[in-house]
């Protein structure tokens, strides 16, 4: 079990920001929801990387990096579909 360190504190702070962004994802216009989706994936990716360093498993930081890279393309594809149907 990891002791409470700066990495773990920062990762928990990112998870709080994810919760606030999720609240924004549930209400608002389509544009606001897209921005909230990007915020959720950004904060989630950063939290994954911080948790990887907090628990001394830097090889798990690849998950956060993969989420950050794939979420951008996925959000662009979703915006294209949303633009076509609205």
Backbone as a printed PyTorch tensor [residue, N CA C, xyz], in Angstrom:
tensor([[[  0.8410,  -1.1830,   0.0000],
         [  0.0000,   0.0000,   0.0000],
         [  0.8770,   1.2340,   0.0000]],

        [[  0.5570,   2.1450,  -0.8410],
         [  1.3640,   3.3560,  -0.9540],
         [  1.0070,   4.3280,   0.1710]],

        [[  2.0080,   5.0090,   0.6530],
         [  1.7680,   6.0460,   1.6480],
         [  1.2020,   7.2740,   0.9590]],

        [[  0.5750,   8.1190,   1.7310],
         [  0.0260,   9.3400,   1.1730],
         [  1.1700,  10.2290,   0.7220]],

        [[  1.2700,  10.4340,  -0.5600],
         [  2.3250,  11.2780,  -1.0940],
         [  1.7200,  12.3190,  -2.0360]],

        [[  2.5530,  13.1360,  -2.5960],
         [  2.0860,  14.2070,  -3.4670],
         [  1.4010,  13.6960,  -4.7210]],

        [[  1.8900,  12.5780,  -5.2700],
         [  1.2900,  12.0210,  -6.4800],
         [ -0.1500,  11.5880,  -6.2060]],

        [[ -0.3440,  10.9230,  -5.0750],
         [ -1.6700,  10.4280,  -4.7320],
         [ -2.6320,  11.5800,  -4.4460]],

        [[ -2.1460,  12.6110,  -3.7730],
         [ -2.9740,  13.7820,  -3.5050],
         [ -3.3810,  14.4670,  -4.8080]],

        [[ -2.4450,  14.6040,  -5.7370],
         [ -2.7430,  15.2360,  -7.0220],
         [ -3.7270,  14.3920,  -7.8380]],

        [[ -3.5850,  13.0650,  -7.7930],
         [ -4.4990,  12.1910,  -8.5260],
         [ -5.9070,  12.2830,  -7.9500]],

        [[ -6.0230,  12.3460,  -6.6430],
         [ -7.3430,  12.4960,  -6.0320],
         [ -7.9680,  13.8460,  -6.3780]],

        [[ -7.1500,  14.8780,  -6.4560],
         [ -7.6570,  16.1860,  -6.8570],
         [ -8.1630,  16.1440,  -8.3020]],

        [[ -7.4850,  15.4090,  -9.1620],
         [ -7.9400,  15.2680, -10.5470],
         [ -9.2660,  14.5180, -10.6120]],

        [[ -9.4610,  13.5450,  -9.7370],
         [-10.7160,  12.8110,  -9.7290],
         [-11.8750,  13.6970,  -9.2770]],

        [[-11.6100,  14.6320,  -8.3840],
         [-12.6420,  15.5980,  -7.9950],
         [-13.0060,  16.4640,  -9.2030]],

        [[-12.0110,  16.8660,  -9.9660],
         [-12.2870,  17.6480, -11.1760],
         [-13.0620,  16.8320, -12.2120]],

        [[-12.8020,  15.5280, -12.2690],
         [-13.5660,  14.6600, -13.1670],
         [-15.0380,  14.6570, -12.7620]],

        [[-15.3000,  14.6170, -11.4650],
         [-16.6910,  14.6330, -11.0070],
         [-17.3930,  15.9370, -11.3750]],

        [[-16.6920,  17.0590, -11.2380],
         [-17.2880,  18.3380, -11.6340],
         [-17.5380,  18.3890, -13.1370]],

        [[-16.6180,  17.8500, -13.9190],
         [-16.8090,  17.8410, -15.3730],
         [-17.9390,  16.8930, -15.7670]],

        [[-18.1050,  15.8000, -15.0290],
         [-19.2200,  14.8940, -15.3060],
         [-20.5590,  15.5750, -15.0420]],

        [[-20.6070,  16.4330, -14.0460],
         [-21.8290,  17.1830, -13.7850],
         [-22.1410,  18.1030, -14.9580]],

        [[-21.1350,  18.6780, -15.5630],
         [-21.3480,  19.5080, -16.7430],
         [-21.7310,  18.7010, -17.9620]],

        [[-21.3530,  17.4400, -17.9790],
         [-21.6800,  16.5700, -19.1020],
         [-23.1620,  16.2070, -19.1270]],

        [[-23.8020,  16.2920, -17.9870],
         [-25.2010,  15.8900, -17.9020],
         [-26.1850,  17.0010, -18.2510]],

        [[-25.7130,  18.2190, -18.3670],
         [-26.6350,  19.3130, -18.6740],
         [-25.9650,  20.2830, -19.6400]],

        [[-26.7830,  21.0180, -20.3430],
         [-26.2520,  22.0270, -21.2410],
         [-26.4910,  21.6960, -22.6950]],

        [[-25.9770,  22.5560, -23.5440],
         [-26.1230,  22.3800, -24.9880],
         [-25.1210,  21.3380, -25.4850]],

        [[-25.2220,  21.0140, -26.7370],
         [-24.3310,  20.0100, -27.3230],
         [-22.8710,  20.4680, -27.2900]],

        [[-22.6400,  21.7510, -27.5110],
         [-21.2700,  22.2630, -27.5000],
         [-20.6870,  22.1840, -26.1010]],

        [[-21.4770,  22.5390, -25.0980],
         [-20.9980,  22.4480, -23.7160],
         [-20.7210,  21.0030, -23.3240]],

        [[-21.5280,  20.0920, -23.8140],
         [-21.3100,  18.6800, -23.5090],
         [-20.0290,  18.1610, -24.1620]],

        [[-19.7320,  18.6520, -25.3700],
         [-18.4770,  18.2500, -26.0170],
         [-17.2710,  18.7520, -25.2350]],

        [[-17.3440,  19.9810, -24.7510],
         [-16.2550,  20.5300, -23.9490],
         [-16.1200,  19.7550, -22.6520]],

        [[-17.2440,  19.4210, -22.0380],
         [-17.2020,  18.6440, -20.7960],
         [-16.6350,  17.2470, -21.0430]],

        [[-16.9490,  16.6590, -22.1930],
         [-16.3920,  15.3470, -22.5310],
         [-14.8810,  15.4170, -22.6700]],

        [[-14.3950,  16.4560, -23.3110],
         [-12.9430,  16.6300, -23.4330],
         [-12.3030,  16.8350, -22.0610]],

        [[-12.9640,  17.5870, -21.1840],
         [-12.4290,  17.7890, -19.8370],
         [-12.3890,  16.4920, -19.0520]],

        [[-13.4360,  15.6840, -19.1670],
         [-13.4610,  14.4060, -18.4480],
         [-12.3250,  13.5130, -18.9150]],

        [[-12.1230,  13.4190, -20.2110],
         [-11.0570,  12.5430, -20.7020],
         [ -9.6750,  13.1010, -20.3680]],

        [[ -9.5220,  14.4210, -20.3980],
         [ -8.2310,  15.0080, -20.0470],
         [ -7.9000,  14.7670, -18.5770]],

        [[ -8.8550,  15.1090, -17.7030],
         [ -8.6130,  14.9140, -16.2760],
         [ -8.4700,  13.4350, -15.9360]],

        [[ -9.2240,  12.5820, -16.6210],
         [ -9.1060,  11.1400, -16.3890],
         [ -7.7450,  10.6000, -16.8030]],

        [[ -7.2420,  11.0690, -17.9300],
         [ -5.9240,  10.6220, -18.3900],
         [ -4.8270,  11.0970, -17.4500]],

        [[ -4.9250,  12.3390, -17.0060],
         [ -3.9290,  12.8570, -16.0700],
         [ -4.0070,  12.1010, -14.7470]],

        [[ -5.2290,  11.8030, -14.2860],
         [ -5.3870,  11.0540, -13.0360],
         [ -4.7990,   9.6510, -13.1630]],

        [[ -4.9900,   9.0010, -14.3160],
         [ -4.4030,   7.6690, -14.5160],
         [ -2.8840,   7.7210, -14.4410]],

        [[ -2.3030,   8.7340, -15.0600],
         [ -0.8490,   8.8450, -15.0300],
         [ -0.3520,   9.1490, -13.6190]],

        [[ -1.0700,   9.9970, -12.8980],
         [ -0.6560,  10.3120, -11.5280],
         [ -0.8020,   9.1140, -10.6010]],

        [[ -1.8680,   8.3280, -10.7720],
         [ -2.0140,   7.1110,  -9.9730],
         [ -0.9050,   6.1040, -10.2820]],

        [[ -0.4990,   6.0430, -11.5370],
         [  0.5850,   5.1350, -11.9050],
         [  1.8720,   5.5020, -11.1790]],

        [[  2.1670,   6.7910, -11.0780],
         [  3.3690,   7.2080, -10.3640],
         [  3.1880,   7.1370,  -8.8550]],

        [[  1.9650,   7.3300,  -8.3670],
         [  1.7200,   7.2670,  -6.9220],
         [  1.9350,   5.8620,  -6.3870]],

        [[  1.5680,   4.8550,  -7.1620],
         [  1.7240,   3.4730,  -6.7250],
         [  2.9970,   2.8270,  -7.2680]],

        [[  3.9160,   3.6550,  -7.7600],
         [  5.2310,   3.2100,  -8.2410],
         [  5.1070,   2.1620,  -9.3460]],

        [[  4.1790,   2.3750, -10.2590],
         [  4.0140,   1.5160, -11.4230],
         [  4.0070,   2.3890, -12.6770]],

        [[  5.1740,   2.9360, -13.0610],
         [  5.1970,   3.8520, -14.2140],
         [  4.8280,   3.1760, -15.5340]],

        [[  4.8440,   1.8480, -15.5810],
         [  4.4390,   1.1870, -16.8150],
         [  2.9390,   1.3270, -17.0640]],

        [[  2.1470,   1.6120, -16.0180],
         [  0.7150,   1.8320, -16.2010],
         [  0.4020,   3.2300, -16.7120]],

        [[  1.3850,   4.0950, -16.7960],
         [  1.1660,   5.4410, -17.3300],
         [  0.8140,   5.3810, -18.8120]],

        [[  1.1270,   4.2750, -19.4630],
         [  0.7670,   4.1120, -20.8720],
         [ -0.7430,   4.1350, -21.0710]],

        [[ -1.5010,   3.6750, -20.0880],
         [ -2.9600,   3.7070, -20.1950],
         [ -3.4780,   5.1380, -20.2640]],

        [[ -2.9570,   5.9930, -19.4280],
         [ -3.3590,   7.3870, -19.4620],
         [ -2.9630,   8.0660, -20.7560]],

        [[ -1.7760,   7.7400, -21.2430],
         [ -1.3220,   8.3220, -22.5040],
         [ -2.1720,   7.8400, -23.6790]],

        [[ -2.5200,   6.5600, -23.6840],
         [ -3.3730,   6.0230, -24.7450],
         [ -4.7630,   6.6510, -24.6990]],

        [[ -5.3060,   6.8530, -23.4910],
         [ -6.6070,   7.5020, -23.3740],
         [ -6.5550,   8.9200, -23.9080]],

        [[ -5.4950,   9.6420, -23.6010],
         [ -5.3710,  11.0240, -24.0720],
         [ -5.2800,  11.0760, -25.5940]],

        [[ -4.5360,  10.1610, -26.1890],
         [ -4.3810,  10.1810, -27.6440],
         [ -5.6370,   9.7270, -28.3760]],

        [[ -6.3090,   8.7080, -27.8570],
         [ -7.4880,   8.1850, -28.5390],
         [ -8.7300,   9.0350, -28.3150]],

        [[ -8.7970,   9.7260, -27.2020],
         [ -9.9970,  10.5080, -26.9220],
         [-10.1210,  11.7050, -27.8570]],

        [[ -9.0180,  12.2640, -28.2760],
         [ -9.0810,  13.4090, -29.1810],
         [ -9.6980,  13.0110, -30.5130]],

        [[ -9.2210,  11.9320, -31.0910],
         [ -9.7860,  11.4660, -32.3640],
         [-11.2290,  11.0220, -32.2200]],

        [[-11.5450,  10.3760, -31.1120],
         [-12.9190,   9.9480, -30.8740],
         [-13.8640,  11.1250, -30.7200]],

        [[-13.4080,  12.1590, -30.0540],
         [-14.2470,  13.3460, -29.8890],
         [-14.4430,  14.0760, -31.2190]],

        [[-13.4170,  14.0920, -32.0510],
         [-13.5820,  14.7030, -33.3760],
         [-14.5740,  13.9220, -34.2290]],

        [[-14.5110,  12.5980, -34.1680],
         [-15.4580,  11.7810, -34.9210],
         [-16.8830,  11.9810, -34.4000]],

        [[-17.0310,  12.0510, -33.0790],
         [-18.3510,  12.2780, -32.5040],
         [-18.8880,  13.6490, -32.8750]],

        [[-18.0380,  14.6600, -32.9130],
         [-18.4660,  16.0040, -33.2980],
         [-18.8990,  16.0270, -34.7680]],

        [[-18.2020,  15.2590, -35.5990],
         [-18.5830,  15.1920, -37.0180],
         [-19.9670,  14.5620, -37.1600]],

        [[-20.2170,  13.4840, -36.4540],
         [-21.5180,  12.8280, -36.5050],
         [-22.6010,  13.7450, -35.9220]],

        [[-22.2860,  14.4090, -34.8420],
         [-23.2470,  15.3120, -34.2100],
         [-23.5850,  16.4850, -35.1310]],

        [[-22.5800,  16.9890, -35.8370],
         [-22.8290,  18.0860, -36.7680],
         [-23.7300,  17.6380, -37.9200]],

        [[-23.5360,  16.4350, -38.3690],
         [-24.3220,  15.9390, -39.4980],
         [-25.7790,  15.7250, -39.1130]],

        [[-26.0310,  15.2450, -37.9000],
         [-27.3910,  14.9050, -37.5130],
         [-28.1520,  16.0630, -36.9030]],

        [[-27.4740,  17.1300, -36.4950],
         [-28.1890,  18.2470, -35.8700],
         [-28.3470,  19.3810, -36.8010]]])
